[in-house]
Amino acid sequence: MEQKILDKVGRYEFLSEPFHCDFSSHLFMGHLGNHLLNAADFHSNDRGFGMNYLMPRHKTWVLSRLAIEMTEMPKSYDRFVVETWCESAMKYFTSRDFKICGKTSSSEEAKVYGYGKSVWAMIDTETRQPQNILAIRDGEIERYIEKDKECPIEGLSRVKMGKEAKLAMTIDTQYCDVDVNCHINSIKYIEHILDLFDIDHFRKFRIRRFDIAYVAESYCGDKLNFYTEERDDDTVCVRVTKTNAETVDAEVVRCMLKFEKI
């Protein structure tokens, strides 16, 4: 049966639940990231190229890069909408954008909290090798490319770090770090990175932009090492490496955080 053509842009409503908010009653960045990934999952499943179709065929989506830029975070009990769409698709990567806005009636202009950009790859779950995205359902994803919708934030760029980065923290990975793809979950890295800063820092500063690039996979039992480098008063770069029985300090993640005073 032919797949029904849906809108290119998906709209999904979420609730900023109080137990997902920090001491200031604003949504944690990690939980916002989960909502973005959920919206991406809903959008791709509804359109026939999501996990429901891929998993029985031993394939999965993996997040390669993510940038979130917010002017404000939803507060406790706020209802908000995540809009998401595929901006481009190539053989091995697809770009997906997000808009986070308030829930309103059709006659009101929605409050915009922020935007996100991301890059995704598809891999074989058994070999962990890249897969041809355009071969899935004869290129079904190409029917949903939306090039005209605006996502007015800076594009994704490489996070450069020097040798002067200092080791700030080392942790052991545990059961709760691992996701359905059997590797350390992408959002768990964000949560661990934010724990590099004490609570007083977040009383003075809020995150304006969060960029993260996933370089390699890590697994339960790996030690994660977090190296930091301060660029200026409002920018901190983080490199995460893994150490296990077979490798020492192999890079898995790079990240850049931009803060602004509250």
C-alpha positions as CSV (number, residue, x, y, z in Angstrom):
1,M,0.0,0.0,0.0
2,E,1.3,3.4,-0.9
3,Q,2.5,5.6,1.9
4,K,0.2,8.6,2.6
5,I,1.8,11.9,1.9
6,L,1.9,14.1,5.1
7,D,3.0,17.6,5.7
8,K,6.7,18.1,5.4
9,V,6.8,19.8,8.8
10,G,5.7,17.9,11.9
11,R,4.3,19.7,15.0
12,Y,4.4,17.9,18.4
13,E,3.1,19.2,21.7
14,F,5.1,18.6,25.0
15,L,4.6,19.6,28.6
16,S,7.5,21.0,30.7
17,E,6.9,18.8,33.7
18,P,8.2,20.1,37.0
19,F,10.4,17.1,37.7
20,H,12.2,17.8,34.4
21,C,13.0,21.4,35.5
22,D,15.9,22.8,37.4
23,F,16.0,24.9,40.6
24,S,14.8,28.0,38.6
25,S,11.7,26.1,37.3
26,H,13.1,26.1,33.8
27,L,13.3,23.0,31.7
28,F,16.7,21.2,31.8
29,M,18.6,21.4,28.5
30,G,18.9,17.6,28.5
31,H,15.2,17.2,28.7
32,L,14.7,19.7,26.0
33,G,17.1,17.6,23.9
34,N,15.0,14.5,24.6
35,H,11.9,16.3,23.4
36,L,13.7,17.3,20.2
37,L,14.8,13.7,19.6
38,N,11.3,12.5,20.3
39,A,9.8,14.9,17.8
40,A,12.4,13.7,15.2
41,D,11.3,10.1,16.0
42,F,7.6,10.9,15.7
43,H,8.2,12.8,12.4
44,S,10.2,10.1,10.7
45,N,8.0,7.2,11.9
46,D,4.8,9.0,10.7
47,R,6.4,9.4,7.3
48,G,7.7,5.8,6.9
49,F,11.5,6.2,7.5
50,G,11.6,6.0,11.3
51,M,12.7,3.5,13.8
52,N,9.6,1.4,13.5
53,Y,10.5,0.6,9.9
54,L,14.3,0.5,10.4
55,M,14.8,-1.6,13.5
56,P,13.3,-4.9,12.0
57,R,15.8,-4.3,9.1
58,H,18.7,-4.0,11.5
59,K,19.2,-0.3,10.8
60,T,18.9,2.8,13.1
61,W,19.3,6.6,13.0
62,V,22.2,8.0,15.0
63,L,22.7,11.6,15.9
64,S,25.9,13.1,14.6
65,R,25.6,16.8,15.5
66,L,23.2,19.0,17.4
67,A,23.0,22.7,18.1
68,I,20.3,24.3,20.3
69,E,20.0,28.0,20.6
70,M,17.5,29.4,23.0
71,T,16.3,32.9,24.0
72,E,14.3,31.4,26.8
73,M,13.6,28.0,28.2
74,P,10.1,26.7,28.9
75,K,9.0,27.0,32.5
76,S,7.4,24.4,34.7
77,Y,4.0,23.4,33.4
78,D,4.4,25.3,30.1
79,R,3.0,23.6,27.1
80,F,5.1,24.0,24.1
81,V,5.4,22.8,20.5
82,V,8.4,21.4,18.7
83,E,8.2,21.8,14.9
84,T,10.7,19.7,12.9
85,W,11.5,19.1,9.3
86,C,14.3,17.6,7.1
87,E,16.2,20.4,5.5
88,S,18.3,18.1,3.2
89,A,19.2,14.5,2.6
90,M,22.3,12.9,1.1
91,K,23.6,9.4,0.8
92,Y,25.0,9.1,4.3
93,F,23.7,12.2,6.2
94,T,20.5,14.1,6.6
95,S,20.0,17.6,8.2
96,R,17.0,18.2,10.4
97,D,15.9,21.5,11.9
98,F,13.7,22.4,14.9
99,K,11.6,25.3,16.1
100,I,10.5,25.4,19.8
101,C,7.5,27.7,20.4
102,G,4.6,28.2,22.7
103,K,1.3,26.5,22.3
104,T,-1.3,29.0,21.1
105,S,-4.6,29.2,19.3
106,S,-4.5,29.7,15.6
107,S,-5.3,33.4,15.9
108,E,-2.3,34.1,18.2
109,E,1.3,34.5,17.2
110,A,3.3,31.8,18.9
111,K,6.0,32.7,21.4
112,V,9.4,31.4,20.0
113,Y,11.7,29.9,22.6
114,G,14.5,28.9,20.2
115,Y,15.7,26.8,17.4
116,G,17.8,23.7,16.7
117,K,19.8,22.2,14.0
118,S,21.0,18.6,13.7
119,V,22.7,16.1,11.4
120,W,21.9,12.4,11.4
121,A,23.4,9.3,9.9
122,M,22.0,5.8,9.5
123,I,24.0,2.7,10.5
124,D,23.6,-1.1,10.4
125,T,22.9,-2.2,14.0
126,E,25.0,-5.4,13.6
127,T,28.0,-4.1,11.6
128,R,27.8,-0.4,12.9
129,Q,28.6,0.6,9.3
130,P,27.0,3.6,7.5
131,Q,23.9,2.9,5.4
132,N,22.6,4.6,2.3
133,I,19.7,6.9,3.5
134,L,18.4,7.4,0.0
135,A,18.0,3.6,-0.5
136,I,15.4,3.4,2.2
137,R,11.9,2.9,0.7
138,D,13.2,4.1,-2.7
139,G,14.3,7.5,-1.2
140,E,11.0,8.2,0.7
141,I,12.8,10.9,2.7
142,E,13.3,13.0,-0.4
143,R,9.6,13.6,-0.6
144,Y,9.7,15.4,2.7
145,I,12.6,17.8,2.2
146,E,11.6,21.3,3.3
147,K,14.1,24.0,2.1
148,D,12.0,27.1,2.5
149,K,11.1,27.0,6.2
150,E,13.3,29.4,8.2
151,C,15.7,28.2,11.0
152,P,17.5,31.6,11.7
153,I,20.4,30.4,13.8
154,E,24.1,29.9,12.9
155,G,24.8,26.6,11.1
156,L,26.8,23.8,12.7
157,S,30.5,24.4,12.8
158,R,33.5,22.4,13.9
159,V,34.5,22.8,17.6
160,K,38.3,23.5,17.6
161,M,40.3,22.8,20.8
162,G,43.9,23.2,21.6
163,K,46.3,21.0,23.6
164,E,45.8,23.3,26.7
165,A,42.4,21.7,27.6
166,K,42.4,20.6,31.2
167,L,41.0,17.4,32.6
168,A,38.0,18.4,34.7
169,M,36.2,15.1,35.4
170,T,36.3,11.4,34.9
171,I,33.2,9.2,35.3
172,D,32.3,5.5,34.9
173,T,29.4,4.8,32.5
174,Q,26.5,2.8,33.9
175,Y,23.3,1.1,33.0
176,C,21.3,4.3,32.9
177,D,23.6,5.8,30.3
178,V,22.9,3.2,27.7
179,D,20.0,3.5,25.1
180,V,18.2,1.3,22.6
181,N,21.2,1.4,20.3
182,C,23.3,-0.2,23.0
183,H,25.7,2.8,23.2
184,I,26.0,5.8,25.6
185,N,22.9,7.9,24.9
186,S,23.5,11.2,23.1
187,I,21.5,13.2,25.7
188,K,23.5,11.6,28.6
189,Y,26.6,13.3,27.3
190,I,24.8,16.7,27.5
191,E,23.8,16.0,31.1
192,H,27.3,15.0,32.1
193,I,28.8,18.0,30.4
194,L,26.4,20.4,32.3
195,D,27.5,18.7,35.6
196,L,31.0,20.3,34.9
197,F,29.5,23.6,36.2
198,D,28.3,24.1,39.8
199,I,24.9,25.3,40.6
200,D,26.1,28.8,41.4
201,H,27.2,29.2,37.8
202,F,23.7,28.5,36.6
203,R,22.4,31.1,39.1
204,K,24.5,33.7,37.3
205,F,24.4,32.4,33.7
206,R,22.0,30.7,31.3
207,I,22.9,28.6,28.3
208,R,22.3,30.6,25.1
209,R,23.7,28.0,22.7
210,F,24.8,24.4,23.0
211,D,26.8,22.7,20.1
212,I,27.7,19.1,20.3
213,A,29.4,16.8,17.8
214,Y,29.4,13.0,18.3
215,V,32.7,11.7,17.0
216,A,32.6,8.0,18.0
217,E,30.5,5.6,20.1
218,S,31.2,4.7,23.7
219,Y,29.7,1.8,25.6
220,C,28.7,0.8,29.2
221,G,31.9,0.2,31.2
222,D,33.9,2.8,29.4
223,K,35.4,5.6,31.5
224,L,34.6,9.1,30.1
225,N,37.1,11.9,30.5
226,F,36.0,15.5,30.2
227,Y,38.5,18.2,29.2
228,T,37.6,21.8,29.3
229,E,39.0,25.0,27.6
230,E,37.6,28.5,28.3
231,R,37.6,30.7,25.2
232,D,36.3,33.9,26.9
233,D,33.9,35.0,29.5
234,D,30.9,33.3,27.9
235,T,32.3,30.4,25.9
236,V,33.6,27.0,27.1
237,C,34.6,24.1,24.9
238,V,34.6,20.5,26.1
239,R,36.2,17.4,24.7
240,V,35.1,14.0,25.9
241,T,37.3,10.9,25.5
242,K,36.8,7.3,26.4
243,T,39.2,4.8,28.1
244,N,38.7,1.1,28.3
245,A,40.8,-2.1,28.1
246,E,41.5,-1.5,24.4
247,T,41.9,2.2,24.1
248,V,43.1,5.3,26.1
249,D,41.7,8.8,25.7
250,A,40.0,8.1,22.3
251,E,37.8,11.1,21.4
252,V,34.0,10.5,21.4
253,V,32.4,14.0,21.7
254,R,33.3,17.7,21.2
255,C,31.0,20.4,22.6
256,M,30.8,24.2,22.8
257,L,28.6,26.1,25.3
258,K,27.8,29.8,25.0
259,F,26.5,31.4,28.2
260,E,24.9,34.8,28.9
261,K,24.4,36.6,32.2
262,I,21.0,36.4,33.7
